[in-house]
Amino acid sequence: MPIPLITLGISEGFSAIPYAYTATKLAAVAAVIAALKYYFGGARNPAERVMHSKVVMVTGGTSGIGASIVYELASRGAQIILLTQHPPTDVFLADYIQDLRDATNNQLIYAEQVDLRSLHSVRQFATKWIDNSSPRRLDMVILCAGTQSPRSKTPDLTEDGLVEDWQVTYLAHAHLLSILSPAIRAQPPDRDVRILVATCSSYLRGELDFGSLEKLTTGATMDSAPDQTKKKDPKNRKDQKEKKDKKKKKKKPTDLYATAKLALMIFAHNFQKHLIAASKRGDEDRPVNTRVLLVDPGFSRTPGMRRWLTDGSLWGLLLYLLTWPIWWLILKSPQQGAQSFLWAAMESPPALFYSSSSSSSSRGHIVEGSEKKKEEGGWLIKECRRMKFLREDVTDEAVGKKLWEFSEKQIEAKEKESALRRAKEKKKKEEKEKKQK
Ligand SMILES: NC(=O)c1ccc[n+]([C@@H]2O[C@H](COP(=O)([O-])OP(=O)(O)OC[C@H]3O[C@@H](n4cnc5c(N)ncnc54)[C@H](OP(=O)(O)O)[C@@H]3O)[C@@H](O)[C@H]2O)c1
C-alpha cells in the first residue's frame, strides 16, 4: 500500500496522493500531542533495587500516587504495611488488598488502621510498633497521605479539633515519625533506611506565622472575621463584604494545605538533623543510616487533584469532564507521579547519597571530577533528581526549632483534650448502661 502511494507521489506530485495534506496535518498534530504528553509526563525512574525482605510502611497508599508506589514496590517483593483510615475488616479494603496481592503476586501486604484525623489513633499504632521487645525491621516509611479541602467550603475539623488539611497533611505525620523515632534509630547500622515524605510545590505559598498558627489550625480564624453586616451604607456594605471574602479566602484551606506542606518539609529536614544528632550521642559516632527524602511528584491526575480542580462541586466535576483532554495532556498519571518516589526508594546509595557540586546536573548521579562529599539526607527530590530548596526557611535552624516546639505543644494539648473527652464519653456510656441494667 505505501509503495504505490510513494510511486504516485514521485511520478505525479504530492497532491496526487489522496488525502495527502489532511494526513500530513493530522500526523503533525499527533506528533505535537505526543511530544507534549511526553514532556508533561516528567522523568522516568531508571533505578532498580531488590526490594525482597524490605519492610515498607506507607500512609496514603490506597489511592493516587501512593497506590502506584505501593504497586511498584509490592511487585518487587517488598513487604507493605498500609496505614489506612479504615479498619482492616472493612470489606472494600480487604478486597483492595486481596486484588493487590493477586496482581503483584505478593502475599506480604497488610493494613493497619491509622486514622490521621486522630492523634490517638496514630499513637496507638506507633506505640504498638515500638513496644515490640526486639525492634521490628523497618526499611522505609513513605508519608504520602494528604488532604486539601475544597476552596469554597469551610474545611472539616478533625477529632482533635484541628483543621483537617493541617492535621492529616502535617501534624499526624510529625507525630508518627516522632513516636517511631526509637524504632528507626534501632535499625542495624548497615541497613539503608529511607523516609520518603510527599511534598508539593505549593509549599512556596505556605506562611508559617507562629503568632496566628494556633488560631489558623484550629479553624478559629475562619469564623472570626468581623461582622460588618450592620453598616447601613449599601455601597460600603458591598465593599466590606468583598473585604471580608478576600480575608476569608486568604485563610482558606488551600493556604493551610500549603502551610502544612511547608511545615512538613521543615519538620522532615529537622527530623534528619535529629537522627544525625542521635547517631553521634554519647560514645557512639557512627554515620547515620537513615535518610529523609522530600519528594515532589509533580501535578498528577489523582483523586486528590480532581477534588481540588472540581472544588468538590458537581458543576466543577462537569467542567472537569468537559475539559478532561486538557488535564489528560498536562497532568501526569499517578504512575508517572510515582516515578520520583520510586527513584528515591530504589536509587543505589552512592548515586543518591553522594552529591555533585551542581545539584541540577546529571539526575543527581556523581559527575566525573565533581566534589564527592557524603551528605546526610534531608534533600528535595523532583523529576528523579536532587533539587535545591527554593525557600531558605526550610533549612533554617531557628524556624525548625520553633516549629518542633509548636508541634510538640499542640500535639500534647490536643491529645490531653481528646483523652478527657473520651474519658467523659466512656463515663457517660457506663452510667447509661448502669441505668439500663
Ligand atoms: N496529585 C498531585 O498533583 C500532587 C502534587 C504534589 C504533591 N502531591 C502530594 O502527593 C501525595 C499523594 O497525593 P494524591 O493526589 O495521590 O493523594 P490522594 O489521591 O488524594 O490520596 C490521599 C491519600 O491519603 C489518604 N488519607 C486521607 N485522609 C486520611 C486519614 N485521615 N487517615 C489516613 N489516610 C488518609 C487517603 O486514604 P483513603 O484512600 O482511605 O481516602 C489516600 O490514600 C499527597 O501528599 C499530596 O499532597 C500530590
The ligand as an SDF file (V2000), in Angstrom:
LIG
                    3D

 48 52  0  0  0  0  0  0  0  0999 V2000
   -1.6890   14.8490   42.9390 N   0  0  0  0  0  0  0  0  0  0  0  0
   -0.8680   15.8420   42.7660 C   0  0  0  0  0  0  0  0  0  0  0  0
   -0.9070   16.5450   41.7610 O   0  0  0  0  0  0  0  0  0  0  0  0
    0.1590   16.1660   43.8120 C   0  0  0  0  0  0  0  0  0  0  0  0
    1.0810   17.1880   43.5640 C   0  0  0  0  0  0  0  0  0  0  0  0
    2.0410   17.4640   44.5310 C   0  0  0  0  0  0  0  0  0  0  0  0
    2.0590   16.7490   45.7140 C   0  0  0  0  0  0  0  0  0  0  0  0
    1.1350   15.7840   45.9420 N   0  0  0  0  0  0  0  0  0  0  0  0
    1.2000   15.0520   47.2250 C   0  0  0  0  0  0  0  0  0  0  0  0
    1.3440   13.6670   46.9560 O   0  0  0  0  0  0  0  0  0  0  0  0
    0.6380   12.9130   47.9430 C   0  0  0  0  0  0  0  0  0  0  0  0
   -0.3460   11.9780   47.2690 C   0  0  0  0  0  0  0  0  0  0  0  0
   -1.2320   12.7720   46.5140 O   0  0  0  0  0  0  0  0  0  0  0  0
   -2.5090   12.1490   45.7750 P   0  0  0  0  0  0  0  0  0  0  0  0
   -3.0530   13.2310   44.9300 O   0  0  0  0  0  0  0  0  0  0  0  0
   -2.1470   10.8520   45.1820 O   0  0  0  0  0  0  0  0  0  0  0  0
   -3.4870   11.9250   47.0140 O   0  0  0  0  0  0  0  0  0  0  0  0
   -4.9840   11.3470   47.0410 P   0  0  0  0  0  0  0  0  0  0  0  0
   -5.3040   10.6630   45.7900 O   0  0  0  0  0  0  0  0  0  0  0  0
   -5.8860   12.4600   47.4740 O   0  0  0  0  0  0  0  0  0  0  0  0
   -4.8660   10.2860   48.2150 O   0  0  0  0  0  0  0  0  0  0  0  0
   -4.7160   10.7050   49.5070 C   0  0  0  0  0  0  0  0  0  0  0  0
   -4.4240    9.5320   50.3800 C   0  0  0  0  0  0  0  0  0  0  0  0
   -4.3970    9.9960   51.7280 O   0  0  0  0  0  0  0  0  0  0  0  0
   -5.1880    9.1190   52.4870 C   0  0  0  0  0  0  0  0  0  0  0  0
   -5.8380    9.7990   53.6150 N   0  0  0  0  0  0  0  0  0  0  0  0
   -6.6510   10.8710   53.5520 C   0  0  0  0  0  0  0  0  0  0  0  0
   -7.1140   11.1520   54.7870 N   0  0  0  0  0  0  0  0  0  0  0  0
   -6.5930   10.2200   55.6210 C   0  0  0  0  0  0  0  0  0  0  0  0
   -6.7030    9.9530   57.0040 C   0  0  0  0  0  0  0  0  0  0  0  0
   -7.4620   10.7010   57.7910 N   0  0  0  0  0  0  0  0  0  0  0  0
   -6.0390    8.8990   57.5280 N   0  0  0  0  0  0  0  0  0  0  0  0
   -5.2880    8.1120   56.7450 C   0  0  0  0  0  0  0  0  0  0  0  0
   -5.1300    8.3050   55.4270 N   0  0  0  0  0  0  0  0  0  0  0  0
   -5.7770    9.3350   54.8820 C   0  0  0  0  0  0  0  0  0  0  0  0
   -6.2600    8.6290   51.5480 C   0  0  0  0  0  0  0  0  0  0  0  0
   -6.7960    7.4220   52.0720 O   0  0  0  0  0  0  0  0  0  0  0  0
   -8.2330    6.8810   51.5560 P   0  0  0  0  0  0  0  0  0  0  0  0
   -7.9440    6.2350   50.2480 O   0  0  0  0  0  0  0  0  0  0  0  0
   -8.6170    5.9230   52.6270 O   0  0  0  0  0  0  0  0  0  0  0  0
   -9.1290    8.0640   51.4800 O   0  0  0  0  0  0  0  0  0  0  0  0
   -5.4640    8.4350   50.2800 C   0  0  0  0  0  0  0  0  0  0  0  0
   -4.8500    7.1790   50.2620 O   0  0  0  0  0  0  0  0  0  0  0  0
   -0.0590   13.9140   48.8520 C   0  0  0  0  0  0  0  0  0  0  0  0
    0.7200   14.1100   49.9930 O   0  0  0  0  0  0  0  0  0  0  0  0
   -0.0760   15.1830   48.0220 C   0  0  0  0  0  0  0  0  0  0  0  0
   -0.0630   16.3120   48.8390 O   0  0  0  0  0  0  0  0  0  0  0  0
    0.1900   15.4690   45.0080 C   0  0  0  0  0  0  0  0  0  0  0  0
  1  2  1  0
  2  3  2  0
  2  4  1  0
  4  5  1  0
  4 48  2  0
  5  6  2  0
  6  7  1  0
  7  8  2  0
  8  9  1  0
  8 48  1  0
  9 10  1  0
  9 46  1  0
 10 11  1  0
 11 12  1  0
 11 44  1  0
 12 13  1  0
 13 14  1  0
 14 15  2  0
 14 16  1  0
 14 17  1  0
 17 18  1  0
 18 19  2  0
 18 20  1  0
 18 21  1  0
 21 22  1  0
 22 23  1  0
 23 24  1  0
 23 42  1  0
 24 25  1  0
 25 26  1  0
 25 36  1  0
 26 27  1  0
 26 35  1  0
 27 28  2  0
 28 29  1  0
 29 30  1  0
 29 35  2  0
 30 31  1  0
 30 32  2  0
 32 33  1  0
 33 34  2  0
 34 35  1  0
 36 37  1  0
 36 42  1  0
 37 38  1  0
 38 39  2  0
 38 40  1  0
 38 41  1  0
 42 43  1  0
 44 45  1  0
 44 46  1  0
 46 47  1  0
M  CHG  2   8   1  16  -1
M  END
$$$$
